[in-house]
Every structure is written in structure tokens, then in C-alpha cells.
Amino acid sequence: MRRQKRDISQRAYNRGYQQGYQGRSDENCPFQTDSGRAHEWTKGWREGRDDLQNGIKI
């Protein structure tokens, strides 16, 4: 049985989180700035950056 694909916005969030946690710039967002996926990516990036700065391990 195949796994269902995750929601597109959830995948964008996860990618942003990984980039933020790795200390990369938010300018690396691969989505158009006015799209919903860009918003989710940026939200994930911010949380990843916060976790990095607070020393939270993933």
C-alpha cells in the first residue's frame, strides 16, 4: 500500500523549517513571494531559526 502524499503546504513548511534550522537565509525561499506556499515556507523557516537559536535538537 502506498503512503499518501503530505499536504503541499505541510511540505513547504517542513522544507522551510529545515532551511531555518540549518542557519540558511530566508532569501532561499523557492516559492513566489505572494503564494500560500511561500507563507508556509517562511513560517517553517522562522520556527526552524528559533529552534536553532534556542538550542533545541531535532
PDB file as gemmi writes it, atoms N, CA and C in Angstrom:
CRYST1    1.000    1.000    1.000  90.00  90.00  90.00 P 1                      
ATOM      1  N   MET A   1       0.842  -1.183   0.000  1.00  0.00           N  
ATOM      2  CA  MET A   1       0.000   0.000   0.000  1.00  0.00           C  
ATOM      3  C   MET A   1       0.887   1.246   0.000  1.00  0.00           C  
ATOM      4  N   ARG A   2       0.550   2.187  -0.832  1.00  0.00           N  
ATOM      5  CA  ARG A   2       1.328   3.418  -0.928  1.00  0.00           C  
ATOM      6  C   ARG A   2       0.957   4.386   0.186  1.00  0.00           C  
ATOM      7  N   ARG A   3       1.958   5.145   0.585  1.00  0.00           N  
ATOM      8  CA  ARG A   3       1.681   6.211   1.547  1.00  0.00           C  
ATOM      9  C   ARG A   3       1.049   7.378   0.818  1.00  0.00           C  
ATOM     10  N   GLN A   4       0.165   8.045   1.493  1.00  0.00           N  
ATOM     11  CA  GLN A   4      -0.437   9.233   0.889  1.00  0.00           C  
ATOM     12  C   GLN A   4       0.567  10.374   0.925  1.00  0.00           C  
ATOM     13  N   LYS A   5       0.518  11.208  -0.098  1.00  0.00           N  
ATOM     14  CA  LYS A   5       1.378  12.385  -0.105  1.00  0.00           C  
ATOM     15  C   LYS A   5       0.904  13.355   0.962  1.00  0.00           C  
ATOM     16  N   ARG A   6       1.877  13.988   1.588  1.00  0.00           N  
ATOM     17  CA  ARG A   6       1.527  15.007   2.559  1.00  0.00           C  
ATOM     18  C   ARG A   6       0.994  16.234   1.847  1.00  0.00           C  
ATOM     19  N   ASP A   7       0.265  17.007   2.563  1.00  0.00           N  
ATOM     20  CA  ASP A   7      -0.279  18.255   2.043  1.00  0.00           C  
ATOM     21  C   ASP A   7       0.864  19.130   1.511  1.00  0.00           C  
ATOM     22  N   ILE A   8       0.637  19.790   0.401  1.00  0.00           N  
ATOM     23  CA  ILE A   8       1.663  20.624  -0.229  1.00  0.00           C  
ATOM     24  C   ILE A   8       2.140  21.721   0.719  1.00  0.00           C  
ATOM     25  N   SER A   9       1.228  22.333   1.453  1.00  0.00           N  
ATOM     26  CA  SER A   9       1.633  23.401   2.371  1.00  0.00           C  
ATOM     27  C   SER A   9       2.464  22.836   3.522  1.00  0.00           C  
ATOM     28  N   GLN A  10       2.171  21.616   3.949  1.00  0.00           N  
ATOM     29  CA  GLN A  10       2.955  20.985   5.017  1.00  0.00           C  
ATOM     30  C   GLN A  10       4.374  20.689   4.528  1.00  0.00           C  
ATOM     31  N   ARG A  11       4.495  20.264   3.287  1.00  0.00           N  
ATOM     32  CA  ARG A  11       5.831  20.015   2.736  1.00  0.00           C  
ATOM     33  C   ARG A  11       6.621  21.313   2.630  1.00  0.00           C  
ATOM     34  N   ALA A  12       5.966  22.402   2.234  1.00  0.00           N  
ATOM     35  CA  ALA A  12       6.644  23.701   2.150  1.00  0.00           C  
ATOM     36  C   ALA A  12       7.111  24.135   3.538  1.00  0.00           C  
ATOM     37  N   TYR A  13       6.264  23.946   4.544  1.00  0.00           N  
ATOM     38  CA  TYR A  13       6.623  24.287   5.922  1.00  0.00           C  
ATOM     39  C   TYR A  13       7.851  23.481   6.361  1.00  0.00           C  
ATOM     40  N   ASN A  14       7.835  22.183   6.102  1.00  0.00           N  
ATOM     41  CA  ASN A  14       8.947  21.320   6.514  1.00  0.00           C  
ATOM     42  C   ASN A  14      10.252  21.717   5.835  1.00  0.00           C  
ATOM     43  N   ARG A  15      10.179  22.050   4.554  1.00  0.00           N  
ATOM     44  CA  ARG A  15      11.384  22.481   3.841  1.00  0.00           C  
ATOM     45  C   ARG A  15      11.917  23.786   4.421  1.00  0.00           C  
ATOM     46  N   GLY A  16      11.018  24.714   4.736  1.00  0.00           N  
ATOM     47  CA  GLY A  16      11.434  25.976   5.342  1.00  0.00           C  
ATOM     48  C   GLY A  16      12.034  25.768   6.715  1.00  0.00           C  
ATOM     49  N   TYR A  17      11.437  24.868   7.489  1.00  0.00           N  
ATOM     50  CA  TYR A  17      11.955  24.568   8.826  1.00  0.00           C  
ATOM     51  C   TYR A  17      13.384  24.040   8.728  1.00  0.00           C  
ATOM     52  N   GLN A  18      13.615  23.121   7.826  1.00  0.00           N  
ATOM     53  CA  GLN A  18      14.956  22.550   7.661  1.00  0.00           C  
ATOM     54  C   GLN A  18      15.969  23.621   7.275  1.00  0.00           C  
ATOM     55  N   GLN A  19      15.586  24.518   6.368  1.00  0.00           N  
ATOM     56  CA  GLN A  19      16.486  25.589   5.948  1.00  0.00           C  
ATOM     57  C   GLN A  19      16.793  26.531   7.115  1.00  0.00           C  
ATOM     58  N   GLY A  20      15.774  26.883   7.891  1.00  0.00           N  
ATOM     59  CA  GLY A  20      15.975  27.758   9.038  1.00  0.00           C  
ATOM     60  C   GLY A  20      16.829  27.110  10.102  1.00  0.00           C  
ATOM     61  N   TYR A  21      16.607  25.829  10.346  1.00  0.00           N  
ATOM     62  CA  TYR A  21      17.362  25.109  11.370  1.00  0.00           C  
ATOM     63  C   TYR A  21      18.825  24.938  10.963  1.00  0.00           C  
ATOM     64  N   GLN A  22      19.080  24.909   9.669  1.00  0.00           N  
ATOM     65  CA  GLN A  22      20.456  24.792   9.180  1.00  0.00           C  
ATOM     66  C   GLN A  22      21.155  26.146   9.108  1.00  0.00           C  
ATOM     67  N   GLY A  23      20.443  27.215   9.473  1.00  0.00           N  
ATOM     68  CA  GLY A  23      21.037  28.541   9.506  1.00  0.00           C  
ATOM     69  C   GLY A  23      21.100  29.236   8.163  1.00  0.00           C  
ATOM     70  N   ARG A  24      20.324  28.777   7.217  1.00  0.00           N  
ATOM     71  CA  ARG A  24      20.334  29.386   5.886  1.00  0.00           C  
ATOM     72  C   ARG A  24      19.430  30.617   5.846  1.00  0.00           C  
ATOM     73  N   SER A  25      19.664  31.463   4.871  1.00  0.00           N  
ATOM     74  CA  SER A  25      18.931  32.722   4.739  1.00  0.00           C  
ATOM     75  C   SER A  25      17.498  32.482   4.280  1.00  0.00           C  
ATOM     76  N   ASP A  26      16.605  33.367   4.698  1.00  0.00           N  
ATOM     77  CA  ASP A  26      15.214  33.271   4.249  1.00  0.00           C  
ATOM     78  C   ASP A  26      15.064  33.700   2.792  1.00  0.00           C  
ATOM     79  N   GLU A  27      16.121  34.244   2.207  1.00  0.00           N  
ATOM     80  CA  GLU A  27      16.090  34.600   0.790  1.00  0.00           C  
ATOM     81  C   GLU A  27      16.153  33.367  -0.108  1.00  0.00           C  
ATOM     82  N   ASN A  28      16.373  32.195   0.476  1.00  0.00           N  
ATOM     83  CA  ASN A  28      16.448  30.947  -0.285  1.00  0.00           C  
ATOM     84  C   ASN A  28      15.080  30.335  -0.536  1.00  0.00           C  
ATOM     85  N   CYS A  29      14.025  31.044  -0.221  1.00  0.00           N  
ATOM     86  CA  CYS A  29      12.674  30.513  -0.418  1.00  0.00           C  
ATOM     87  C   CYS A  29      12.456  30.211  -1.901  1.00  0.00           C  
ATOM     88  N   PRO A  30      12.094  28.964  -2.238  1.00  0.00           N  
ATOM     89  CA  PRO A  30      11.947  28.586  -3.644  1.00  0.00           C  
ATOM     90  C   PRO A  30      10.599  28.953  -4.263  1.00  0.00           C  
ATOM     91  N   PHE A  31       9.710  29.571  -3.494  1.00  0.00           N  
ATOM     92  CA  PHE A  31       8.364  29.865  -3.970  1.00  0.00           C  
ATOM     93  C   PHE A  31       8.193  31.356  -4.227  1.00  0.00           C  
ATOM     94  N   GLN A  32       7.210  31.711  -5.060  1.00  0.00           N  
ATOM     95  CA  GLN A  32       6.910  33.117  -5.320  1.00  0.00           C  
ATOM     96  C   GLN A  32       6.464  33.774  -4.026  1.00  0.00           C  
ATOM     97  N   THR A  33       6.877  35.014  -3.827  1.00  0.00           N  
ATOM     98  CA  THR A  33       6.673  35.674  -2.542  1.00  0.00           C  
ATOM     99  C   THR A  33       5.214  35.857  -2.152  1.00  0.00           C  
ATOM    100  N   ASP A  34       4.308  35.937  -3.095  1.00  0.00           N  
ATOM    101  CA  ASP A  34       2.907  36.177  -2.749  1.00  0.00           C  
ATOM    102  C   ASP A  34       2.067  34.903  -2.707  1.00  0.00           C  
ATOM    103  N   SER A  35       2.705  33.748  -2.726  1.00  0.00           N  
ATOM    104  CA  SER A  35       1.951  32.493  -2.737  1.00  0.00           C  
ATOM    105  C   SER A  35       1.737  31.959  -1.322  1.00  0.00           C  
ATOM    106  N   GLY A  36       0.761  31.109  -1.180  1.00  0.00           N  
ATOM    107  CA  GLY A  36       0.490  30.476   0.109  1.00  0.00           C  
ATOM    108  C   GLY A  36       1.619  29.565   0.541  1.00  0.00           C  
ATOM    109  N   ARG A  37       2.249  28.909  -0.428  1.00  0.00           N  
ATOM    110  CA  ARG A  37       3.363  28.024  -0.089  1.00  0.00           C  
ATOM    111  C   ARG A  37       4.555  28.821   0.421  1.00  0.00           C  
ATOM    112  N   ALA A  38       4.769  30.020  -0.120  1.00  0.00           N  
ATOM    113  CA  ALA A  38       5.854  30.872   0.375  1.00  0.00           C  
ATOM    114  C   ALA A  38       5.580  31.276   1.819  1.00  0.00           C  
ATOM    115  N   HIS A  39       4.318  31.542   2.132  1.00  0.00           N  
ATOM    116  CA  HIS A  39       3.950  31.891   3.505  1.00  0.00           C  
ATOM    117  C   HIS A  39       4.241  30.724   4.443  1.00  0.00           C  
ATOM    118  N   GLU A  40       3.860  29.517   4.051  1.00  0.00           N  
ATOM    119  CA  GLU A  40       4.117  28.335   4.881  1.00  0.00           C  
ATOM    120  C   GLU A  40       5.615  28.078   5.013  1.00  0.00           C  
ATOM    121  N   TRP A  41       6.361  28.243   3.921  1.00  0.00           N  
ATOM    122  CA  TRP A  41       7.806  28.043   3.952  1.00  0.00           C  
ATOM    123  C   TRP A  41       8.441  29.015   4.940  1.00  0.00           C  
ATOM    124  N   THR A  42       8.026  30.287   4.874  1.00  0.00           N  
ATOM    125  CA  THR A  42       8.583  31.308   5.759  1.00  0.00           C  
ATOM    126  C   THR A  42       8.223  31.035   7.211  1.00  0.00           C  
ATOM    127  N   LYS A  43       7.004  30.569   7.441  1.00  0.00           N  
ATOM    128  CA  LYS A  43       6.597  30.223   8.804  1.00  0.00           C  
ATOM    129  C   LYS A  43       7.484  29.099   9.351  1.00  0.00           C  
ATOM    130  N   GLY A  44       7.723  28.083   8.543  1.00  0.00           N  
ATOM    131  CA  GLY A  44       8.611  26.992   8.949  1.00  0.00           C  
ATOM    132  C   GLY A  44      10.035  27.477   9.160  1.00  0.00           C  
ATOM    133  N   TRP A  45      10.495  28.369   8.275  1.00  0.00           N  
ATOM    134  CA  TRP A  45      11.850  28.903   8.391  1.00  0.00           C  
ATOM    135  C   TRP A  45      12.029  29.643   9.717  1.00  0.00           C  
ATOM    136  N   ARG A  46      11.034  30.457  10.077  1.00  0.00           N  
ATOM    137  CA  ARG A  46      11.117  31.211  11.341  1.00  0.00           C  
ATOM    138  C   ARG A  46      11.184  30.268  12.540  1.00  0.00           C  
ATOM    139  N   GLU A  47      10.348  29.235  12.533  1.00  0.00           N  
ATOM    140  CA  GLU A  47      10.355  28.294  13.657  1.00  0.00           C  
ATOM    141  C   GLU A  47      11.658  27.504  13.701  1.00  0.00           C  
ATOM    142  N   GLY A  48      12.184  27.137  12.540  1.00  0.00           N  
ATOM    143  CA  GLY A  48      13.472  26.445  12.496  1.00  0.00           C  
ATOM    144  C   GLY A  48      14.596  27.321  13.015  1.00  0.00           C  
ATOM    145  N   ARG A  49      14.587  28.586  12.622  1.00  0.00           N  
ATOM    146  CA  ARG A  49      15.605  29.526  13.096  1.00  0.00           C  
ATOM    147  C   ARG A  49      15.491  29.723  14.610  1.00  0.00           C  
ATOM    148  N   ASP A  50      14.263  29.834  15.128  1.00  0.00           N  
ATOM    149  CA  ASP A  50      14.066  29.971  16.572  1.00  0.00           C  
ATOM    150  C   ASP A  50      14.594  28.750  17.312  1.00  0.00           C  
ATOM    151  N   ASP A  51      14.311  27.561  16.791  1.00  0.00           N  
ATOM    152  CA  ASP A  51      14.795  26.337  17.433  1.00  0.00           C  
ATOM    153  C   ASP A  51      16.317  26.272  17.407  1.00  0.00           C  
ATOM    154  N   LEU A  52      16.926  26.707  16.321  1.00  0.00           N  
ATOM    155  CA  LEU A  52      18.383  26.736  16.224  1.00  0.00           C  
ATOM    156  C   LEU A  52      18.964  27.679  17.271  1.00  0.00           C  
ATOM    157  N   GLN A  53      18.389  28.870  17.396  1.00  0.00           N  
ATOM    158  CA  GLN A  53      18.898  29.864  18.338  1.00  0.00           C  
ATOM    159  C   GLN A  53      18.664  29.455  19.789  1.00  0.00           C  
ATOM    160  N   ASN A  54      17.594  28.703  20.036  1.00  0.00           N  
ATOM    161  CA  ASN A  54      17.290  28.264  21.394  1.00  0.00           C  
ATOM    162  C   ASN A  54      17.963  26.946  21.752  1.00  0.00           C  
ATOM    163  N   GLY A  55      18.680  26.354  20.813  1.00  0.00           N  
ATOM    164  CA  GLY A  55      19.423  25.130  21.080  1.00  0.00           C  
ATOM    165  C   GLY A  55      18.571  23.879  21.141  1.00  0.00           C  
ATOM    166  N   ILE A  56      17.426  23.888  20.504  1.00  0.00           N  
ATOM    167  CA  ILE A  56      16.543  22.724  20.511  1.00  0.00           C  
ATOM    168  C   ILE A  56      17.039  21.731  19.471  1.00  0.00           C  
ATOM    169  N   LYS A  57      17.182  20.477  19.870  1.00  0.00           N  
ATOM    170  CA  LYS A  57      17.645  19.424  18.962  1.00  0.00           C  
ATOM    171  C   LYS A  57      16.462  18.806  18.239  1.00  0.00           C  
ATOM    172  N   ILE A  58      16.665  18.500  16.956  1.00  0.00           N  
ATOM    173  CA  ILE A  58      15.598  17.814  16.215  1.00  0.00           C  
ATOM    174  C   ILE A  58      15.980  16.384  15.948  1.00  0.00           C  
TER     175      ILE A  58                                                      
END                                                                             
